[in-house]
Amino acid sequence: MPHRRGKSAGNKRTEVVTIRLDPRLKYLAEIASRKQLRTLSSFVEWAVAEALDSVYLDDPRWDELNHETVPPNSVRAVELETGLWAPDAADRLVKLVFQYPSLLTPSEALVWRTVCETPWFWEIEYAANGQKRWRIEIENIILPRLRDKWDLLQAIAAGESSADELPK
């Protein structure tokens, strides 16, 4: 009989989310979930997936003074899966930063600032005078290094570690 291994933390099929619902809304969601022969959590997951179809993200270059309902080049949140989703959180952050930087959480912004200030994460160029420099461009980031130090970057953003612990 083959040995069965349990799921590792990195291979979860679903994530647990704790939410608060108004008692009336929770009751109505329970009724609706019964109608669809779903559990409440399955119903909430379905409802979120449905809602992603009606949330639009503007092109970052969109002129906010224009008052059209749906800006040109807008993307429905449901369509972001191919452009923003990646199995690794580090990869997801990089994609988000270069496509929708205004949507970073404060914690993500701290992680990103640390990454930008740490040359070890970037392809280095040497100027004629021998000075090191790096360009903050998606092609220049060294993703395996970012993935490798992801937990440390999270701890730095949370104030639990120091950026001095990162490789130089």
C-alpha positions in Angstrom: 0.0 0.0 0.0 1.5 3.4 -1.0 2.4 5.8 1.7 0.0 8.8 1.8 1.3 12.2 2.6 -0.8 14.9 4.1 -1.3 18.2 2.4 1.6 20.6 3.0 0.8 24.2 3.9 1.8 25.3 0.4 -0.6 22.9 -1.4 -3.9 23.9 0.1 -6.9 23.6 -2.1 -8.9 26.2 -0.2 -8.2 28.9 2.3 -10.1 29.6 5.5 -11.5 33.1 5.8 -13.3 34.4 8.9 -16.0 36.9 8.0 -18.6 38.8 9.9 -22.2 38.9 8.6 -25.1 40.9 9.8 -27.5 38.3 11.4 -30.2 39.1 8.8 -27.7 38.7 5.9 -26.4 35.4 7.4 -29.9 34.0 7.8 -30.9 35.0 4.2 -27.6 33.4 2.9 -28.4 30.2 4.8 -31.8 30.1 3.2 -30.3 30.8 -0.3 -27.7 28.1 0.3 -30.4 25.6 1.2 -32.2 26.4 -2.1 -29.0 25.6 -4.0 -28.3 22.5 -1.9 -25.0 24.0 -0.7 -23.3 24.6 2.6 -23.2 28.2 3.8 -19.4 28.3 3.2 -19.9 26.9 -0.4 -22.6 29.5 -1.0 -20.4 32.3 0.2 -17.6 31.1 -2.0 -20.0 30.9 -5.0 -21.4 34.4 -4.2 -17.8 35.9 -4.1 -17.0 34.3 -7.4 -20.2 35.8 -8.9 -19.4 39.2 -7.5 -16.0 39.2 -9.1 -17.8 39.5 -12.4 -19.2 43.0 -11.4 -16.1 44.6 -9.9 -13.9 46.6 -12.4 -10.3 47.6 -12.0 -9.4 50.6 -14.0 -6.3 50.8 -16.2 -3.8 52.5 -13.9 -3.4 55.3 -16.4 -7.2 56.1 -16.4 -8.0 59.7 -15.9 -10.1 59.8 -12.7 -11.8 63.0 -13.8 -13.6 61.2 -16.6 -17.0 60.1 -15.2 -17.9 57.2 -17.4 -19.3 54.3 -15.6 -16.9 51.7 -16.9 -13.6 53.2 -17.9 -12.0 52.1 -21.2 -9.4 49.3 -20.7 -11.1 48.3 -17.4 -10.8 44.7 -16.3 -13.3 42.8 -14.4 -11.9 41.3 -11.2 -12.7 37.8 -12.4 -10.4 38.3 -15.4 -7.4 39.1 -13.2 -6.8 35.4 -12.4 -4.5 34.9 -15.4 -2.7 38.2 -15.0 -2.3 38.3 -11.2 -2.6 34.8 -9.8 0.5 32.7 -9.1 0.9 29.8 -6.6 3.7 31.7 -4.8 2.8 34.8 -2.8 6.1 36.4 -3.8 5.1 36.1 -7.5 1.7 37.5 -6.8 3.1 40.5 -5.1 5.4 41.3 -8.1 2.6 40.9 -10.5 0.3 43.2 -8.4 3.1 45.8 -8.0 3.7 46.2 -11.7 0.0 46.1 -12.7 -2.0 47.7 -9.9 0.4 49.3 -7.4 -2.4 51.3 -5.8 -4.0 48.1 -4.6 -1.2 47.1 -2.3 -2.0 46.7 1.4 0.2 48.6 3.8 2.0 45.3 4.7 2.6 44.5 1.0 3.9 48.1 0.5 6.4 47.6 3.3 7.6 44.3 1.8 8.0 45.9 -1.6 9.9 48.9 -0.2 12.3 46.4 1.4 12.7 44.5 -1.8 13.3 47.7 -3.8 16.0 48.8 -1.3 17.8 45.5 -1.3 20.1 45.0 -4.3 20.4 41.2 -3.7 16.9 40.8 -5.2 17.8 42.5 -8.5 20.0 42.1 -11.5 22.9 44.5 -10.9 24.3 46.9 -13.5 27.7 48.6 -13.0 28.0 52.2 -14.2 31.2 53.4 -16.0 32.5 54.7 -12.6 32.0 51.2 -11.1 29.0 52.1 -9.0 26.3 49.5 -8.6 22.7 50.2 -9.6 19.6 48.3 -10.2 16.5 49.1 -12.1 13.1 48.4 -10.5 11.6 46.6 -13.5 9.8 43.3 -13.6 12.4 41.8 -15.9 15.2 42.6 -13.4 13.8 40.9 -10.2 15.4 37.6 -9.2 12.2 35.7 -8.3 13.9 32.6 -6.8 15.6 34.9 -4.3 12.4 36.7 -3.5 10.6 33.4 -2.9 13.4 32.1 -0.8 13.3 35.1 1.6 9.5 35.6 1.5 9.0 34.6 5.2 11.8 36.9 6.3 10.3 39.8 4.3 6.9 39.2 5.9 8.6 39.2 9.4 10.4 42.5 8.5 7.1 44.1 7.4 5.5 43.0 10.7 8.4 44.5 12.7 9.5 41.1 13.9 12.9 41.0 12.1 15.3 43.5 10.6 16.3 44.1 7.0 19.9 43.6 8.3 19.1 39.9 8.1 18.8 39.9 4.3 21.8 39.0 2.2 23.9 41.9 1.0 
